[in-house]
Amino acid sequence: MLDATCPNCGAPIRFRSNDLPVKVCDYCRTSVLRTGDSLQAIGKIAEVPDDVSPMQLGVRGRDGAHTFELIGRVRWRYADGAWNEWLALFDDGSTGWVGESMGRYMMLRAIDHSGMRTAIVRQLRDGQHVEVGEQATIDGVDYWVSDVKDVTVVASEGELPFSAPLGLAATSIDLNGHDGECASVQKDKDGEVEVYTGRYLSLAELHATGLRSFEGWPMPDLRA
Amino acid sequence: MTDTPPDPAQLAPPAPPPSPASTVRALSCPNCGGIVNVRAQGLTVSVLCEHCGSTLDATSPDLQVIARANEALKKPQIPLGTRGTLNGRVWEVVGYMERTDEEIGWAEYLLFNPYEGYAFLVDDGRRFSLGIMLDRLPQSSWGGASLDGQGYSRFGTSYPVRVTFVVGEFYWRVAVGEKVDETDFVRPGTMLSCEVYQTERTWTRLDMLDWGVAEKAFGIPGRRREYSHPAPHEPSPYKRQLSESLIIGLVALFTLGFISSLGGREQQIAQTNADVVLDGAEKNIVIRGLELPAGRSRMAIDADAGAIDNAWVDLDYSLTDEKTQDSVDTYGTAEHYSGSDSDGPWSEGDPRPEVSLSSIPGGRYDLTITLSAHRWNKTGGGQVPTASGNYSPATPATSSDGRAPVGIADMNNAAQSSDPSANGWGSASASGGEAIPVSVTIKRGGVFGGVTFLAFLMIAAWPLVILFKHFGFEKRRKAPVSGSGGSSDDDDDSWGDDDR
């Protein structure tokens, strides 16, 4: 935890996790990079366009034994739509991503893939084409590729593990399992590949509280 | 950088807006200028203007026109923006499209709730189903599919489905003419629908809603119940009736058995033996004082002329209530014939006729039995007489000494006779003819077989009718869709309209 002020506007900013070097200032939308105790303004981030999402920074929930709080968001878009990835900081200090797409939610966590022999990870790393419908076994679970797309960042907010300015490009592969499992494999513009696995969960299964309220819509009671 | 540092007094994070945000954003159509209400900003990808039909790109900030249109449009039966509650969840209609498999057409409403995401309300013109996109893949099993431990049978083959009309907003790029390949798996009440679009495969679970549920939720007139062309996943309307009728039938059967057993076991109340002379005088026997219990009971009169051959004995019975003198008449014929012809030996006839009287009121009764025996002249008659055809008229009667048990008197002493011609004065038969011993047994109680069987048939009739209706429905449900006679026009709107 580090409390500081924005090098651009002087507003207080808080870094809750030592593993998350980037924070978008809530006031001036400057992306602030932290290196040790020194802070550096690295650019302006566009405001996230309003969307009808019940998620917002500060939403709390629970996944299994651990509670979490949403502390950051990246909004991505591709040719046929857009989706949100919300950064969840767990009570044990670890992080995960809550993917929000087409009104559905996935809880995903990065896994170590250095020793992984899964073909699509290698194919993506080597710049080879990945087919929709291709099967992939990750950590003993069978998945099928449901989507392969080129994506760019629309906007970001809050604390993040990387700087996500407008236009940051990546390649994203979505995978689905038989029993609600899902996975995501992403490659950034530098060729870094990340593998995330998790499962589809409803807001009720996430025990989400602090959701955004909308005029005329009853707020579901999802407390654990 | 011109950002002003905030006042230190207000260093808390930005306060949430004082009133909750609206999910609806009113934009104007860049083609016709009409108001376009976007109800799922950020999720919606395509908007079709409900005024001019133009396709707009909701992912661009200013709703770029993708396809211009200026046609008169039809309105969905449930208007865009209508909210309804299904299974405890509020849904808002945000999109509407019509699709066809080139045989029949149907409508799909896209429903949205910011906390629940999306659902589909599918209207086949008769009934509504609520569809939720699956986040799991059904397992394939035995040529069908299984999900959550429930089996689904494959309904027909894969077929192309084409969009014929769209209005409102969608979370994908939608266009008239867009084709997907659909495969359906069904079980009563639920359909799993697999759609393949280019490289994308989605599974939707459709649950059929009860009659009137969707209509009531979204404020449209209820549909008329009819089952001539059931949907492939329609639950049989007769299934519940069938189990109900089976339960009622079983209760009725149990009651029938109980009532029958109340009738009690068959109980012998009198017996008499008499010798009747072949082609001799008629003989009368009166049995007095037959007691029948209160209520109504059955009486059986069994005669046995076991020794006869090529002869018949006519037995006329008359049961008279001692108090009211009301009487009931009936008769039986004991007969037996045998011989041999070109086909070999033959025999026919029943020497032990049984007669049943049902529903006799309680009281004391006298039973008058008139017997006459006749020989069948094989050489003369040529044809075997039958009980019904050869009712022998009474002949001048003489009675013989019947051994009379208690309560049984010879006709000579009888006060009453059912047959006025039978009141001759008897003496021992002098005709010298062969005497045939006949015994008559009177019983009361017991189950009257015919009535019981009739009651059983009546009890079984309703469950059987329902069973046939159920099988008929299931057959129609599983029949190929092409038989339902839908039109294959592009603007197929055979569904829905007639209900408006």
Interface residues (C-beta under 8 A of the other chain):
Chain A: N8 C9 G10 A11 P12 D26 Y27 C28 P49 D50 D51 V52 S53 P54 R77 D80 G81 A82 M102 G103 R104 E131 V132 G133 W144 S146 D147 N176 G177 H178 D179 G180 C182 Y200 L203 L211 R212 S213 F214 E215 G216 W217 P218 M219 P220
Chain B: M1 D3 T4 P5 P6 L11 P13 P14 S19 P20 A21 S22 T23 R39 A40 Q41 G42 L43 V45 T59 P61 V90 F112 N113 P114 Y115 E116 G117 Y118 M133 D135 R136 L137 Q139 Y171 W172 R173 T199 E200 R201
